[in-house]
Amino acid sequence: MEWAKSNNERTPRGEARYRDPANNFNTWSGRGRRPAWLLAYINQGRSLEDFKIPRPRKARSQG
């Protein structure tokens, strides 16, 4: 038997770009509405850049 996915089980689209420092499971890709946890921080005076996930730099190929 095959089960259909419900709306509650949607997979997130896009890669996470922002992370909640208090709960690593709270992430946001930067698309769509800002999540409640992020809005709460911004309303406290924090900057969006405070939550940006650092991206590793890609190594250049030698040659």
N, C-alpha and C positions, 0 to 999 in steps of 0.2 A: 504494500500500500504506500502511496506517495502523499506527502503532506504539502499543502500549499503554504507559502510564507504569509504571515499576517503582517499588518502595517506596523506592529510593534517590533518586528524583527528585521526592519530594513537595515541594510548595510550602509555605513556612511559613505558618501561620495567624496572623492578627493582625499588627499593626504592631509593629516592634521598639521596645522601651522601654529596653533596656539594651545597652551596647556595650562590648566588650573594648578598652581603650586601646592594647594592644599589637598588636591585629589587628582592623581595622575590619570584617572579614567575619564575625567572631564576634558575633552579636547574639542577644538573647532577648526574647520578647514578654511574659514574665512569667507565661506559662501553662505548666502541666505541670512536669516535673522541671527543676531548675536544671541548666544545662550544666556539664560538667567544668571548663571554663576559669573560670567564675564561682565554683564551689565552691572551687577552688584559691585564689582571691583572698580569699574569705571566711574560709577556714581560716588565712590569713596575718594575719587581723585587720582586713581592709578591710570597709567597710560597703556594703550593697547600693546605697545612695544615691550612692556614688562612681561608679557606672556608669550612672546614669540619663541618658538622652538628653534634653537640654533641648527643650521644645516651644515653637515660636513662638506668641506670643499672637495671637489673632485680632483684627483691627481692628474696632472698633465702627462701625456705619454711622451717618452723620450724618443727622439729620432728625427 
